[in-house]
Amino acid sequence: MTLLMLKEPKTFDEQIDLLKSRGLIIGDEDKAKFILSNINYYRFSAYLIHFKKEDETYKENITFEHIYNLYLFDKELRNILIDMLESIEISFRTYIAYTLAIKHGSTGYLDKQFFKNEKYFESFIKKLEDEKNNHKNKLFIKHHNEKYNGILPIWVAVEIMSFGTLSKLYSNMLPQDTAYIKRELCKVNPILVNSWLHSLTHLRNVCAHYGRIYNTYFPPIKVKKSDKNNVINDRQVFTYILAIKHLIADKNIWNDYFIKLQALFYKYDNYVELEFLGFPENWVSILSL
């Protein structure tokens, strides 16, 4: 197999020259150099993708400032999304822990008979042991290691699980247990919850690793029947935000996020194009309660 030669590294000045040679307008080169010295060129240039023409030059009248504002918008959007996802994650830690404890006892989650798939259960137990080891220096883990031979009640165990592990635990719960969560704690159909938790785990990982949200396609997310007419593309972030809206239990918290989201769009109105996020023109009315 013939290997292609990697590109040669470029100094910050050379990076600026390359951007200019491709048609990007740079008014303040010193400021641009400072920005590129703090934001990897590869990360920054990703926001230029949809401005590229076939010959690798950029469309007319695109400025460095415009691209930098897209980057700042994306950064602030990630922060809002992380806050939204935190609310959902904490709620589902509570729902799952409460349900398993009340129905099967404090350590019933360690018994395979209370789950649908034995193979998935064994994988979960192994993952939980890994996470216990990763948190071994935390005081509450040391306490349970010393006093209870390392056995954690479910309400402690959920606090060291990643969102992904939590999602997989929910997906393997017995139908009567997920039905209990729907009836008593979260009014969303368990089939939707199962799918959404899996999808939102992916979104959380993107946000946690500072990945790009703007002009990005994610794995398809399941759409609630009543929302189908409001969705442009089930692989863009708007559809994920719709799922988040349905899963956030405290509507005061949702309203707070929604206000922040509107303020963010207003702040960057001159730079952001709704189509690159999957937002329809009437998104405000759709996301309103």
PASEBA-1860 file (N, C-alpha, C; in nm, 3 decimals):
! residues 289
1> MTLLMLKE> 0.084/-0.119/0.000/0.000/0.000/0.000/0.088/0.125/0.000 ~ 0.060/0.217/-0.089/0.137/0.340/-0.099/0.086/0.441/0.004 ~ 0.178/0.490/0.087/0.141/0.587/0.188/0.161/0.728/0.134 ~ 0.063/0.814/0.159/0.075/0.953/0.119/0.160/1.028/0.220 ~ 0.233/1.126/0.171/0.314/1.209/0.260/0.225/1.304/0.337 ~ 0.246/1.313/0.469/0.170/1.408/0.549/0.210/1.550/0.514 ~ 0.119/1.644/0.539/0.148/1.785/0.512/0.259/1.835/0.605 ~ 0.339/1.925/0.555/0.444/1.986/0.636/0.382/2.085/0.735
9> PKTFDEQI> 0.440/2.097/0.855/0.387/2.194/0.951/0.408/2.337/0.902 ~ 0.320/2.428/0.947/0.330/2.568/0.908/0.334/2.656/1.032 ~ 0.415/2.761/1.026/0.418/2.859/1.134/0.285/2.935/1.135 ~ 0.261/3.010/1.241/0.137/3.090/1.247/0.131/3.190/1.132 ~ 0.245/3.248/1.097/0.248/3.343/0.984/0.214/3.271/0.854 ~ 0.266/3.151/0.838/0.236/3.074/0.717/0.090/3.030/0.712 ~ 0.032/3.002/0.827/-0.110/2.968/0.832/-0.195/3.086/0.784 ~ -0.158/3.205/0.829/-0.230/3.326/0.788/-0.214/3.349/0.638
17> DLLKSRGL> -0.094/3.330/0.589/-0.069/3.347/0.444/-0.153/3.247/0.363 ~ -0.165/3.125/0.413/-0.243/3.023/0.343/-0.391/3.063/0.338 ~ -0.443/3.109/0.450/-0.583/3.152/0.455/-0.607/3.269/0.359 ~ -0.516/3.362/0.355/-0.529/3.478/0.265/-0.520/3.435/0.120 ~ -0.432/3.339/0.091/-0.415/3.294/-0.047/-0.542/3.225/-0.098 ~ -0.621/3.175/-0.006/-0.746/3.108/-0.043/-0.865/3.204/-0.043 ~ -0.839/3.329/-0.015/-0.944/3.430/-0.028/-1.008/3.476/0.101 ~ -0.961/3.427/0.216/-1.018/3.473/0.343/-0.969/3.614/0.372
25> IIGDEDKA> -1.060/3.701/0.409/-1.025/3.841/0.438/-0.980/3.851/0.584 ~ -0.859/3.899/0.605/-0.804/3.914/0.740/-0.766/4.060/0.760 ~ -0.844/4.129/0.840/-0.821/4.272/0.861/-0.710/4.300/0.959 ~ -0.704/4.225/1.067/-0.604/4.246/1.171/-0.521/4.118/1.182 ~ -0.405/4.118/1.119/-0.324/3.996/1.115/-0.266/3.961/1.251 ~ -0.234/4.062/1.332/-0.179/4.035/1.465/-0.283/3.964/1.552 ~ -0.409/4.011/1.543/-0.516/3.947/1.619/-0.540/3.805/1.568 ~ -0.536/3.789/1.436/-0.556/3.657/1.377/-0.445/3.561/1.422
33> KFILSNIN> -0.324/3.611/1.426/-0.211/3.528/1.469/-0.228/3.488/1.615 ~ -0.273/3.581/1.698/-0.296/3.551/1.839/-0.403/3.442/1.854 ~ -0.511/3.454/1.777/-0.620/3.355/1.784/-0.569/3.218/1.741 ~ -0.494/3.213/1.631/-0.443/3.084/1.583/-0.339/3.025/1.677 ~ -0.276/3.109/1.759/-0.179/3.058/1.855/-0.248/2.997/1.977 ~ -0.379/3.019/1.987/-0.456/2.964/2.098/-0.563/2.865/2.054 ~ -0.593/2.863/1.925/-0.690/2.767/1.869/-0.620/2.695/1.754 ~ -0.606/2.567/1.766/-0.542/2.488/1.662/-0.599/2.522/1.524
41> YYRFSAYL> -0.511/2.545/1.426/-0.554/2.579/1.290/-0.653/2.477/1.235 ~ -0.627/2.350/1.262/-0.715/2.243/1.212/-0.855/2.258/1.269 ~ -0.865/2.291/1.398/-0.995/2.313/1.462/-1.063/2.436/1.403 ~ -0.988/2.545/1.389/-1.043/2.671/1.339/-1.092/2.655/1.194 ~ -1.011/2.592/1.112/-1.043/2.583/0.969/-1.165/2.494/0.942 ~ -1.204/2.412/1.040/-1.323/2.327/1.021/-1.448/2.412/1.002 ~ -1.448/2.534/1.057/-1.564/2.623/1.044/-1.567/2.692/0.907 ~ -1.465/2.668/0.827/-1.459/2.723/0.692/-1.510/2.626/0.586
49> IHFKKEDE> -1.538/2.503/0.628/-1.569/2.397/0.532/-1.680/2.436/0.435 ~ -1.792/2.487/0.489/-1.904/2.513/0.398/-1.889/2.643/0.320 ~ -1.776/2.713/0.340/-1.746/2.831/0.260/-1.649/2.799/0.146 ~ -1.605/2.674/0.137/-1.506/2.636/0.037/-1.570/2.614/-0.099 ~ -1.495/2.655/-0.201/-1.535/2.625/-0.339/-1.457/2.503/-0.387 ~ -1.491/2.455/-0.505/-1.427/2.332/-0.554/-1.277/2.345/-0.572 ~ -1.231/2.467/-0.596/-1.086/2.486/-0.617/-1.011/2.514/-0.486 ~ -1.078/2.487/-0.372/-1.019/2.503/-0.239/-1.010/2.647/-0.192
57> TYKENITF> -1.053/2.742/-0.275/-1.059/2.881/-0.229/-1.194/2.903/-0.158 ~ -1.205/3.018/-0.091/-1.326/3.045/-0.015/-1.419/3.140/-0.091 ~ -1.545/3.134/-0.058/-1.642/3.223/-0.120/-1.607/3.369/-0.092 ~ -1.660/3.457/-0.174/-1.627/3.598/-0.165/-1.676/3.659/-0.033 ~ -1.596/3.755/0.015/-1.633/3.839/0.130/-1.646/3.764/0.262 ~ -1.577/3.653/0.276/-1.575/3.581/0.403/-1.455/3.630/0.483 ~ -1.481/3.672/0.607/-1.375/3.730/0.689/-1.331/3.634/0.800 ~ -1.209/3.656/0.846/-1.156/3.581/0.960/-1.246/3.604/1.081
65> EHIYNLYL> -1.292/3.727/1.099/-1.379/3.761/1.211/-1.508/3.678/1.208 ~ -1.563/3.660/1.090/-1.686/3.580/1.075/-1.663/3.437/1.125 ~ -1.553/3.378/1.082/-1.524/3.239/1.119/-1.497/3.229/1.269 ~ -1.427/3.328/1.323/-1.398/3.326/1.466/-1.527/3.336/1.547 ~ -1.623/3.414/1.500/-1.751/3.425/1.570/-1.831/3.296/1.562 ~ -1.820/3.222/1.452/-1.882/3.090/1.445/-1.821/2.996/1.549 ~ -1.690/3.006/1.563/-1.621/2.925/1.663/-1.669/2.960/1.804 ~ -1.682/3.089/1.833/-1.727/3.133/1.966/-1.872/3.090/1.990
73> FDKELRNI> -1.955/3.102/1.887/-2.095/3.057/1.899/-2.099/2.909/1.934 ~ -2.021/2.830/1.864/-2.021/2.685/1.885/-1.976/2.652/2.028 ~ -1.877/2.724/2.075/-1.826/2.703/2.211/-1.936/2.730/2.314 ~ -2.008/2.840/2.296/-2.115/2.875/2.391/-2.233/2.778/2.379 ~ -2.261/2.732/2.258/-2.369/2.634/2.240/-2.335/2.504/2.312 ~ -2.211/2.460/2.301/-2.169/2.339/2.373/-2.191/2.352/2.523 ~ -2.160/2.470/2.578/-2.176/2.491/2.721/-2.323/2.479/2.762 ~ -2.413/2.534/2.680/-2.556/2.523/2.709/-2.601/2.377/2.701
81> LIDMLESI> -2.553/2.308/2.598/-2.591/2.167/2.581/-2.541/2.081/2.697 ~ -2.420/2.106/2.743/-2.365/2.030/2.856/-2.451/2.051/2.979 ~ -2.496/2.175/3.002/-2.584/2.202/3.116/-2.716/2.127/3.103 ~ -2.773/2.128/2.983/-2.898/2.055/2.960/-2.879/1.906/2.986 ~ -2.773/1.851/2.932/-2.748/1.707/2.946/-2.718/1.668/3.090 ~ -2.656/1.759/3.164/-2.629/1.732/3.306/-2.759/1.712/3.382 ~ -2.858/1.797/3.354/-2.987/1.785/3.422/-3.051/1.649/3.394 ~ -3.045/1.606/3.267/-3.104/1.476/3.230/-3.026/1.362/3.295
89> EISFRTYI> -2.895/1.371/3.291/-2.812/1.264/3.346/-2.836/1.246/3.495 ~ -2.843/1.356/3.570/-2.865/1.347/3.714/-3.004/1.292/3.744 ~ -3.103/1.335/3.666/-3.239/1.283/3.685/-3.243/1.132/3.663 ~ -3.179/1.084/3.557/-3.186/0.942/3.528/-3.100/0.858/3.622 ~ -2.997/0.914/3.679/-2.927/0.844/3.787/-3.025/0.818/3.901 ~ -3.105/0.921/3.930/-3.203/0.910/4.039/-3.314/0.812/4.004 ~ -3.371/0.824/3.883/-3.480/0.735/3.843/-3.438/0.589/3.850 ~ -3.321/0.559/3.794/-3.275/0.421/3.785/-3.242/0.367/3.923
97> AYTLAIKH> -3.168/0.446/4.002/-3.131/0.401/4.136/-3.254/0.377/4.223 ~ -3.348/0.469/4.219/-3.468/0.456/4.301/-3.549/0.333/4.261 ~ -3.569/0.316/4.134/-3.650/0.204/4.085/-3.587/0.069/4.120 ~ -3.458/0.054/4.091/-3.392/-0.073/4.119/-3.386/-0.101/4.269 ~ -3.366/0.003/4.350/-3.358/-0.016/4.495/-3.493/-0.055/4.553 ~ -3.597/0.019/4.514/-3.730/-0.007/4.569/-3.784/-0.143/4.526 ~ -3.756/-0.182/4.405/-3.814/-0.307/4.351/-3.726/-0.430/4.377 ~ -3.593/-0.410/4.390/-3.504/-0.527/4.400/-3.402/-0.518/4.513
105> GSTGYLDK> -3.408/-0.414/4.593/-3.315/-0.401/4.705/-3.191/-0.322/4.668 ~ -3.115/-0.285/4.768/-3.000/-0.196/4.748/-2.892/-0.254/4.657 ~ -2.880/-0.387/4.654/-2.778/-0.451/4.568/-2.840/-0.543/4.464 ~ -2.969/-0.528/4.440/-3.035/-0.611/4.340/-2.979/-0.591/4.200 ~ -2.919/-0.475/4.176/-2.862/-0.447/4.045/-2.743/-0.539/4.013 ~ -2.692/-0.611/4.116/-2.581/-0.704/4.095/-2.630/-0.845/4.063 ~ -2.761/-0.862/4.051/-2.821/-0.993/4.024/-2.877/-0.995/3.882 ~ -2.827/-1.087/3.801/-2.863/-1.092/3.660/-3.010/-1.122/3.636
113> QFFKNEKY> -3.079/-1.181/3.734/-3.220/-1.216/3.713/-3.309/-1.092/3.697 ~ -3.257/-0.976/3.737/-3.335/-0.854/3.728/-3.307/-0.775/3.599 ~ -3.247/-0.841/3.501/-3.215/-0.774/3.375/-3.249/-0.866/3.257 ~ -3.265/-0.805/3.142/-3.313/-0.879/3.025/-3.207/-0.968/2.962 ~ -3.085/-0.917/2.950/-2.983/-0.985/2.872/-2.861/-1.015/2.958 ~ -2.830/-1.144/2.976/-2.720/-1.183/3.065/-2.585/-1.134/3.013 ~ -2.566/-1.139/2.883/-2.439/-1.094/2.825/-2.418/-0.945/2.852 ~ -2.523/-0.865/2.832/-2.513/-0.722/2.858/-2.491/-0.695/3.007
121> FESFIKKL> -2.554/-0.778/3.090/-2.537/-0.764/3.235/-2.392/-0.787/3.274 ~ -2.332/-0.892/3.222/-2.192/-0.923/3.255/-2.098/-0.812/3.208 ~ -2.128/-0.755/3.092/-2.048/-0.643/3.041/-2.061/-0.522/3.132 ~ -2.184/-0.499/3.181/-2.209/-0.387/3.272/-2.130/-0.405/3.402 ~ -2.130/-0.526/3.459/-2.059/-0.552/3.584/-1.909/-0.527/3.568 ~ -1.855/-0.570/3.454/-1.712/-0.547/3.428/-1.683/-0.397/3.417 ~ -1.770/-0.326/3.345/-1.751/-0.183/3.330/-1.762/-0.112/3.464 ~ -1.854/-0.155/3.548/-1.871/-0.093/3.679/-1.746/-0.115/3.765
129> EDEKNNHK> -1.688/-0.232/3.758/-1.565/-0.259/3.833/-1.452/-0.167/3.786 ~ -1.445/-0.147/3.656/-1.344/-0.055/3.602/-1.365/0.087/3.655 ~ -1.491/0.128/3.661/-1.521/0.263/3.707/-1.499/0.277/3.857 ~ -1.524/0.171/3.933/-1.491/0.172/4.075/-1.341/0.190/4.095 ~ -1.264/0.122/4.013/-1.118/0.134/4.023/-1.071/0.273/3.984 ~ -1.137/0.332/3.884/-1.100/0.468/3.842/-1.130/0.572/3.950 ~ -1.226/0.540/4.037/-1.267/0.634/4.143/-1.220/0.587/4.281 ~ -1.123/0.498/4.286/-1.084/0.435/4.412/-1.032/0.533/4.517
137> NKLFIKHH> -0.986/0.650/4.474/-0.934/0.748/4.569/-1.039/0.841/4.625 ~ -1.162/0.829/4.577/-1.270/0.912/4.631/-1.310/0.858/4.768 ~ -1.342/0.951/4.859/-1.368/0.913/4.997/-1.482/0.814/5.010 ~ -1.591/0.833/4.932/-1.705/0.743/4.948/-1.675/0.603/4.896 ~ -1.584/0.592/4.798/-1.543/0.458/4.751/-1.452/0.393/4.855 ~ -1.360/0.469/4.911/-1.274/0.416/5.017/-1.358/0.367/5.135 ~ -1.460/0.445/5.170/-1.549/0.409/5.282/-1.616/0.274/5.256 ~ -1.668/0.256/5.136/-1.737/0.130/5.105/-1.639/0.014/5.089
145> NEKYNGIL> -1.518/0.043/5.046/-1.416/-0.062/5.037/-1.378/-0.112/5.176 ~ -1.366/-0.018/5.269/-1.320/-0.052/5.404/-1.432/-0.114/5.489 ~ -1.552/-0.061/5.475/-1.661/-0.102/5.564/-1.752/-0.210/5.506 ~ -1.766/-0.211/5.371/-1.862/-0.302/5.308/-1.798/-0.392/5.204 ~ -1.667/-0.410/5.214/-1.594/-0.499/5.123/-1.611/-0.458/4.977 ~ -1.626/-0.328/4.953/-1.633/-0.276/4.817/-1.770/-0.286/4.752 ~ -1.869/-0.336/4.825/-2.004/-0.348/4.768/-2.076/-0.214/4.780 ~ -2.127/-0.166/4.669/-2.194/-0.036/4.665/-2.344/-0.055/4.652
153> PIWVAVEI> -2.425/0.017/4.729/-2.568/0.018/4.701/-2.591/0.091/4.569 ~ -2.701/0.065/4.504/-2.725/0.119/4.371/-2.721/0.272/4.369 ~ -2.767/0.337/4.477/-2.767/0.484/4.478/-2.627/0.543/4.487 ~ -2.530/0.462/4.529/-2.389/0.504/4.525/-2.329/0.466/4.390 ~ -2.361/0.347/4.343/-2.303/0.297/4.217/-2.333/0.389/4.100 ~ -2.457/0.443/4.094/-2.492/0.527/3.979/-2.407/0.654/3.974 ~ -2.353/0.695/4.089/-2.276/0.820/4.092/-2.137/0.806/4.029 ~ -2.091/0.684/4.006/-1.961/0.668/3.940/-1.975/0.617/3.797
161> MSFGTLSK> -2.098/0.594/3.754/-2.120/0.547/3.617/-2.109/0.663/3.518 ~ -2.049/0.637/3.403/-2.053/0.733/3.295/-2.195/0.740/3.239 ~ -2.223/0.842/3.162/-2.355/0.853/3.098/-2.379/0.731/3.008 ~ -2.273/0.686/2.941/-2.286/0.570/2.853/-2.321/0.444/2.929 ~ -2.256/0.422/3.044/-2.286/0.305/3.126/-2.428/0.313/3.180 ~ -2.467/0.432/3.222/-2.603/0.452/3.273/-2.706/0.421/3.166 ~ -2.678/0.467/3.043/-2.769/0.442/2.931/-2.782/0.292/2.905 ~ -2.671/0.220/2.909/-2.675/0.076/2.885/-2.746/0.001/2.997
169> LYSNMLPQ> -2.731/0.051/3.120/-2.802/-0.010/3.232/-2.952/0.004/3.213 ~ -2.998/0.123/3.174/-3.140/0.144/3.150/-3.190/0.051/3.039 ~ -3.112/0.039/2.933/-3.156/-0.041/2.818/-3.174/-0.188/2.852 ~ -3.108/-0.233/2.961/-3.115/-0.375/2.998/-3.211/-0.400/3.114 ~ -3.277/-0.296/3.163/-3.374/-0.314/3.271/-3.497/-0.388/3.222 ~ -3.563/-0.457/3.313/-3.685/-0.530/3.279/-3.794/-0.433/3.235 ~ -3.879/-0.474/3.142/-3.986/-0.386/3.094/-4.073/-0.332/3.206 ~ -4.102/-0.414/3.308/-4.186/-0.367/3.417/-4.116/-0.258/3.499
177> DTAYIKRE> -3.981/-0.258/3.498/-3.908/-0.156/3.573/-3.902/-0.024/3.495 ~ -3.880/-0.032/3.365/-3.883/0.092/3.286/-4.025/0.147/3.279 ~ -4.123/0.058/3.283/-4.263/0.104/3.286/-4.291/0.177/3.418 ~ -4.229/0.129/3.525/-4.245/0.196/3.655/-4.188/0.337/3.650 ~ -4.070/0.350/3.587/-4.010/0.483/3.573/-4.103/0.576/3.496 ~ -4.163/0.525/3.389/-4.255/0.607/3.310/-4.378/0.646/3.393 ~ -4.429/0.552/3.468/-4.552/0.577/3.544/-4.529/0.671/3.662 ~ -4.416/0.655/3.730/-4.395/0.727/3.855/-4.298/0.846/3.846
185> LCKVNPIL> -4.208/0.845/3.747/-4.099/0.943/3.751/-4.081/1.023/3.623 ~ -4.086/0.958/3.511/-4.062/1.025/3.383/-4.168/0.979/3.284 ~ -4.248/1.069/3.233/-4.368/1.033/3.157/-4.340/0.999/3.010 ~ -4.214/0.981/2.976/-4.177/0.954/2.836/-4.175/0.804/2.810 ~ -4.223/0.763/2.692/-4.224/0.624/2.651/-4.084/0.562/2.665 ~ -4.072/0.446/2.733/-3.940/0.384/2.753/-3.864/0.354/2.623 ~ -3.937/0.326/2.516/-3.869/0.302/2.387/-3.796/0.427/2.342 ~ -3.862/0.542/2.357/-3.798/0.670/2.324/-3.683/0.699/2.419
193> VNSWLHSL> -3.706/0.678/2.549/-3.602/0.704/2.648/-3.477/0.624/2.617 ~ -3.495/0.495/2.589/-3.382/0.407/2.561/-3.301/0.459/2.441 ~ -3.371/0.497/2.335/-3.304/0.548/2.215/-3.238/0.683/2.243 ~ -3.310/0.771/2.310/-3.259/0.906/2.334/-3.137/0.906/2.426 ~ -3.138/0.824/2.530/-3.022/0.820/2.619/-2.897/0.777/2.542 ~ -2.914/0.680/2.453/-2.801/0.635/2.371/-2.752/0.748/2.281 ~ -2.844/0.819/2.216/-2.806/0.929/2.126/-2.743/1.044/2.202 ~ -2.800/1.076/2.318/-2.749/1.190/2.395/-2.613/1.161/2.457
201> THLRNVCA> -2.583/1.032/2.478/-2.448/0.995/2.522/-2.347/1.038/2.417 ~ -2.380/1.016/2.290/-2.291/1.057/2.181/-2.274/1.209/2.181 ~ -2.384/1.282/2.193/-2.376/1.429/2.194/-2.294/1.478/2.312 ~ -2.313/1.417/2.428/-2.237/1.458/2.546/-2.088/1.437/2.525 ~ -2.051/1.326/2.462/-1.909/1.299/2.437/-1.850/1.401/2.341 ~ -1.927/1.440/2.241/-1.880/1.544/2.147/-1.856/1.674/2.222 ~ -1.952/1.713/2.306/-1.940/1.838/2.381/-1.824/1.831/2.481 ~ -1.811/1.718/2.549/-1.707/1.704/2.651/-1.567/1.710/2.591
209> HYGRIYNT> -1.555/1.673/2.464/-1.424/1.677/2.397/-1.414/1.797/2.302 ~ -1.499/1.897/2.324/-1.495/2.024/2.251/-1.512/2.007/2.101 ~ -1.593/1.906/2.064/-1.618/1.882/1.923/-1.709/1.987/1.862 ~ -1.709/1.993/1.731/-1.789/2.093/1.660/-1.934/2.049/1.653 ~ -2.025/2.143/1.681/-2.169/2.121/1.671/-2.222/2.182/1.542 ~ -2.172/2.300/1.509/-2.218/2.373/1.392/-2.179/2.300/1.263 ~ -2.275/2.286/1.172/-2.252/2.219/1.044/-2.195/2.078/1.063 ~ -2.252/2.006/1.159/-2.210/1.869/1.188/-2.330/1.776/1.184
217> YFPPIKVK> -2.309/1.657/1.131/-2.413/1.555/1.130/-2.380/1.447/1.231 ~ -2.478/1.415/1.315/-2.464/1.314/1.418/-2.537/1.186/1.375 ~ -2.522/1.077/1.450/-2.603/0.959/1.420/-2.752/0.995/1.430 ~ -2.836/0.935/1.347/-2.980/0.968/1.351/-3.038/0.945/1.491 ~ -3.126/1.035/1.533/-3.191/1.023/1.662/-3.341/1.000/1.638 ~ -3.401/0.916/1.720/-3.544/0.885/1.705/-3.627/1.011/1.728 ~ -3.729/1.029/1.648/-3.814/1.148/1.656/-3.952/1.109/1.709 ~ -4.001/1.182/1.807/-4.135/1.159/1.859/-4.237/1.188/1.749
225> KSDKNNVI> -4.341/1.106/1.741/-4.439/1.120/1.633/-4.493/1.262/1.623 ~ -4.522/1.324/1.737/-4.579/1.459/1.737/-4.480/1.565/1.690 ~ -4.353/1.528/1.679/-4.249/1.624/1.638/-4.207/1.609/1.492 ~ -4.255/1.505/1.425/-4.203/1.474/1.291/-4.216/1.591/1.193 ~ -4.322/1.668/1.203/-4.340/1.781/1.112/-4.246/1.898/1.143 ~ -4.182/1.892/1.259/-4.094/2.002/1.301/-3.947/1.974/1.274 ~ -3.919/1.855/1.223/-3.779/1.812/1.207/-3.736/1.822/1.062 ~ -3.627/1.892/1.040/-3.569/1.903/0.905/-3.479/1.782/0.878
233> NDRQVFTY> -3.394/1.750/0.976/-3.297/1.641/0.959/-3.273/1.577/1.096 ~ -3.292/1.446/1.106/-3.277/1.379/1.236/-3.132/1.355/1.274 ~ -3.039/1.412/1.196/-2.897/1.399/1.228/-2.833/1.532/1.268 ~ -2.915/1.634/1.285/-2.863/1.764/1.325/-2.904/1.796/1.468 ~ -2.837/1.894/1.526/-2.848/1.915/1.670/-2.988/1.960/1.714 ~ -3.064/2.025/1.627/-3.197/2.069/1.668/-3.282/1.952/1.714 ~ -3.276/1.840/1.643/-3.357/1.723/1.678/-3.312/1.666/1.812 ~ -3.183/1.673/1.840/-3.132/1.631/1.970/-3.187/1.722/2.080
241> ILAIKHLI> -3.193/1.852/2.052/-3.246/1.946/2.151/-3.394/1.921/2.177 ~ -3.467/1.881/2.073/-3.608/1.844/2.092/-3.621/1.727/2.191 ~ -3.535/1.628/2.177/-3.536/1.515/2.270/-3.503/1.562/2.411 ~ -3.405/1.651/2.422/-3.367/1.705/2.552/-3.486/1.775/2.618 ~ -3.559/1.852/2.539/-3.677/1.922/2.592/-3.774/1.824/2.656 ~ -3.798/1.711/2.592/-3.894/1.614/2.644/-3.842/1.542/2.769 ~ -3.710/1.531/2.783/-3.654/1.454/2.893/-3.627/1.537/3.019 ~ -3.617/1.669/3.004/-3.594/1.752/3.122/-3.724/1.763/3.202
249> ADKNIWND> -3.719/1.713/3.325/-3.841/1.705/3.406/-3.884/1.840/3.461 ~ -3.789/1.920/3.506/-3.819/2.050/3.567/-3.833/2.154/3.457 ~ -3.955/2.197/3.430/-3.979/2.289/3.320/-3.923/2.428/3.347 ~ -3.901/2.463/3.473/-3.834/2.590/3.503/-3.689/2.586/3.455 ~ -3.625/2.470/3.472/-3.488/2.453/3.423/-3.487/2.461/3.271 ~ -3.585/2.396/3.205/-3.591/2.404/3.059/-3.608/2.548/3.013 ~ -3.698/2.622/3.077/-3.721/2.762/3.038/-3.594/2.845/3.050 ~ -3.515/2.818/3.154/-3.389/2.890/3.173/-3.293/2.861/3.058
257> YFIKLQAL> -3.282/2.732/3.021/-3.196/2.695/2.908/-3.247/2.759/2.778 ~ -3.377/2.756/2.761/-3.438/2.807/2.639/-3.411/2.957/2.622 ~ -3.418/3.030/2.732/-3.387/3.174/2.729/-3.241/3.196/2.690 ~ -3.152/3.115/2.746/-3.009/3.125/2.712/-2.986/3.093/2.565 ~ -3.059/2.994/2.514/-3.045/2.955/2.374/-3.089/3.068/2.282 ~ -3.201/3.131/2.312/-3.248/3.244/2.232/-3.150/3.360/2.236 ~ -3.096/3.388/2.355/-2.999/3.496/2.369/-2.872/3.468/2.288 ~ -2.832/3.342/2.284/-2.713/3.303/2.208/-2.734/3.327/2.059
265> FYKYDNYV> -2.849/3.289/2.006/-2.879/3.311/1.864/-2.887/3.461/1.833 ~ -2.942/3.537/1.925/-2.951/3.682/1.905/-2.812/3.743/1.901 ~ -2.724/3.698/1.990/-2.587/3.751/2.000/-2.509/3.726/1.871 ~ -2.528/3.610/1.809/-2.450/3.574/1.690/-2.536/3.572/1.564 ~ -2.641/3.650/1.564/-2.737/3.649/1.454/-2.673/3.679/1.318 ~ -2.570/3.762/1.316/-2.506/3.801/1.190/-2.414/3.692/1.134 ~ -2.391/3.589/1.210/-2.293/3.488/1.168/-2.352/3.348/1.151 ~ -2.456/3.316/1.225/-2.508/3.179/1.229/-2.620/3.161/1.127
273> ELEFLGFP> -2.615/3.049/1.055/-2.721/3.011/0.962/-2.793/2.889/1.018 ~ -2.924/2.904/1.037/-3.004/2.800/1.102/-2.993/2.665/1.034 ~ -2.982/2.665/0.903/-2.982/2.538/0.829/-2.865/2.448/0.867 ~ -2.756/2.507/0.916/-2.640/2.427/0.952/-2.650/2.366/1.092 ~ -2.764/2.390/1.156/-2.792/2.329/1.286/-2.923/2.250/1.284 ~ -2.992/2.255/1.169/-3.120/2.185/1.158/-3.235/2.258/1.223 ~ -3.217/2.386/1.254/-3.324/2.464/1.317/-3.420/2.516/1.210 ~ -3.548/2.485/1.223/-3.647/2.544/1.131/-3.669/2.691/1.167
281> ENWVSILS> -3.731/2.766/1.078/-3.753/2.908/1.104/-3.840/2.932/1.226 ~ -3.932/2.843/1.254/-4.023/2.861/1.368/-3.974/2.787/1.492 ~ -3.843/2.775/1.508/-3.786/2.696/1.617/-3.824/2.748/1.755 ~ -3.843/2.880/1.767/-3.876/2.938/1.898/-4.012/2.885/1.945 ~ -4.110/2.885/1.855/-4.244/2.835/1.894/-4.243/2.685/1.919 ~ -4.160/2.612/1.847/-4.152/2.467/1.866/-4.094/2.432/2.002 ~ -3.992/2.505/2.043/-3.924/2.474/2.170/-3.991/2.539/2.290 ~ -4.087/2.628/2.264/-4.160/2.690/2.374/-4.251/2.585/2.439
289> L> -4.274/2.603/2.569/-4.365/2.510/2.639/-4.509/2.545/2.609
END
